[in-house]
Amino acid sequence: MRLKEAFTECDYHGLLPVIPLFPFPRRERSGALEFLSRLLESLPHGIAGLAHPGTLASPAGGDEPGPAGAEVSEWEVFQFIYALKHRTGAPVVLALDYRDILRFGIIPYGQEGHKVGLDALLVRDPLPEELDYFSAELAANGVGLAAWLRAGMPAAEARALRGYATAFAYAEAEWDAGPAGGGEGGPRLFRPAVGAPAPAVEAASDGRSGWLLPVAVSGPGGWVALDPAALVETIQAWMRTPGR
């Protein structure tokens, strides 16, 4: 299943899509793969989010102490995504800072992303002067672009960036999103999911809203200590829309 198919399935069943965002496993990758596989098996329209371990200040937190894992290469990230796609078939979104992309290269990110089945890049702070080329390169390789509308971004800048999004847009704070623009053809707007259980909110009138749920992996036990059943319950609570 691809990302847009998952969105469509959620809409059909009256659900809001939820993207749980996990820190990329710098260690214990077999345990992380097993956990994510078990999680997605219980979510018919599940989506997996991974936060790149490089320069990104990730809302997902870390899976081990110390600075973000400089020892992890892009090839390791792509290999893990390929294994996860092969194991589950679920859509995968990779969140990262534009500096992470530039370090490896825009063309390799598009080409390798296509090879491993990456559905979308959720990109923070892209260079405005490179957006035309960057978005065209991703589109040529079938990788979606998700716009990260960071907190404090001017409305005009957020509106312009959202115009490049082909997958969805993620607004860190509700008051920072700016006018949506794009009419019915505009990208689905995701909000940060915080707290539990899910708040009693109605879906957006155009039916294209969703949640991004940061999931920290830290402390004793790491990935092994996570309970897939408990997280499935949390995700399903955020997916349900009151009144439907």
N, C-alpha and C positions, 0 to 999 in steps of 0.2 A: 504494500500500500504506500502511495505517495502522500505528501503533506496535504495537498489540496483535496485528495480523496478523503483523508481523515477529517478535514474540516467539513466536507460535504456530508459525510456520514453523521457527524455530530449534529449538524443542522437538521438533518432528516429525522433524527431521534429526539430533537428538542434539547440538546445538550450544548454546553459551552466547552470548546476545546481547551485542554489544559496541557501546558508543556512543563513537565518537571525538569528543572535545570540542575544537573549534578556537576560537581568539579570533575575534570578528567582524572581518572585514576593513575597517579604517578607510580603507584605500586599496587600489588594485589589485583592485577588486571583480570585474572581468571575469576577471582571472587566477585569483582565488579560486573563482569560479563554474566556470571551466573545470576547475580541479584537482579540485574536489569532484565534478563530474559524471563525470570520468574515474575517480575513485576508486569511486564508487557503481555505475558500470557493471560493475565487476569484483566487486561484492559482492551476490549475489542477494538476501540478506536484510539489506542494509546500512541503517544508521541514521546520520543526520547530527546532530551536536551543535554548537551555537554558544554562545559565552559573550558576553553583553551587554557592550558597551564602557564602561558607566557606572561605578557605584560598586562593582561586584562585584570582590572579590579573587579573580581567576579562577585555577583550577588549570591552565588552558590557556596561561597566559603571554600575551605580547603579540605583535603583528605589526609593531610599530615602536617605537622608543624614545620615552620621554616618558610623561607621565601618561595614564591611560585616556582614550579620545577623547571629550571633552566636545562636540566639534564634530559628532558623529554623532547624528542625531535618531532617535526611535523609528520615524518613517516610513521612514527609510532601512533600518532593520533589517527592518521588515515587507516592504518592497519586495524586499530580497535573499532573504528566506525564500520569498516568492512566486515569484521567478525560479528558485530552487533546486527548489522543489516542481514547478513547471511543467516544468523541464528533466529532472528525474530521477524524480519520483513517489515518492521515498524519504521515510520519516518524518523529521521535524525536531523536535528538542528544543532549547529556548532556556533556557540557565542564566543566572540573574540574582539579584540581591539584591532583597528586597522594596521597598527604597527606590527602585529603578529603576521598579518598578510604580507606586508611589504618585506619583512625579513625573509620570507620564503619565496615570494613572488606571486603576482596576481595571476599570471598565466598558469603556473603549476597548481595554484589553488583551484582554479576552474577545471583544469584537466584531471587532476587527481581526485577532486571532489566528485566529478562525474563518474570516474572509474569505480569508486567505492560506494556509490549510491547516495552520497550526501544530498539531503533535500534542500537545505538552506543554510546560509551564513547570517547570523544575527550580529551585525557589525556596529561597533561603537567608534565614533569620531573618525569617519572617513574624510579624506581630503576633498573638499568641494570641487577643486579643479580637476580631480581624477574620476569623479563619479560617472561621467558619461562613458569613459573607457572601461572602468571597473564593472559597471552594471552590464555593459554590452558583452564583456568577456564572460561573466557569469551566465548570462542568458544564452550565449552561444554554446555553453557546455551543459545547459539544463539544470544549473544550480540556482535556487531562488535567493533573492536578496531581501533580508528582513532589516528594516531600519530601526536603530536603537535611538529613541528620542530621550536623551539624557536629561536629568533634572537640571533646571536652570537654562535650558536651551531657549533662545528667543523664538517666538511663535512663527515668524517668517522663515527662520532657518529650519524649524521642525517641519513646517509645511512643505518646504522645498525638498528636504530629505525624504519625507514620506512619499513624495511623488515618484521617487526612484524605486520604492519597495515593490517587489513582485510576489513576495511570500506573505509578509505581514509587517506591522509596525508595533514596536514595544515602547510604551511610555512609562518611564521610571516613576513619574508622579502625575496624577490626573491633571493638575493645573498647568503642566508643562507641555501637553500634547499639541496645543495650537489647533486651529481649524483643520478639519480632516481633509477637505478638498477631494476632488476626484469622483464625487457622486457615488452611484452604485458600483462603479468600477474601481473605487479606491480600495486600498488594502485593509484587511481586518486589523482592528486595533486591540492589542493585548495590554493588560494591566498587570501590575505585580499582585500576586496572591499572598496575603499576609494573614497570619493568625489561623485558628481553627476553632470551631467549624467554619465553613464558608459563610460569608455574610448574606443576608437576604436581599439580593439585588436583582433587578430585572435585566433581561438581556437588552442590548442596544436595539433600537427600533429597526435597524437594517439587518439584524441577526448576525453581524460579523464581528462580534467581540470575543474575547478569550482571556485566559489567565496564564501568567508565567509564575510557576511555583518554585522558588529556590529551595534546594534540599542540601543541607550541609552534611558532609561526611567527615567526622572528626571524633577524637576521643578514643577510648579503649575499644578495640574490636573492629573499628573502621567499617568497611563494607559488610563484613560478616555479621556485625551487630545490628544492621538495619533489618527491619521487619517488613517484608514485601506486603503482607496482608494489611498492616496498619497504614502503610503509605497508599495502597490501593483505595482504602476507605476514605482517606483524606482527599485524594484526587477525585474520586467519584462525588464527594460532597461538593467540591468546587465546580464539577461539571453540571450538576443538577441546577436547573433554572426554575425559580418559583413561578407558579401559575401555569406550568405547561404539563 
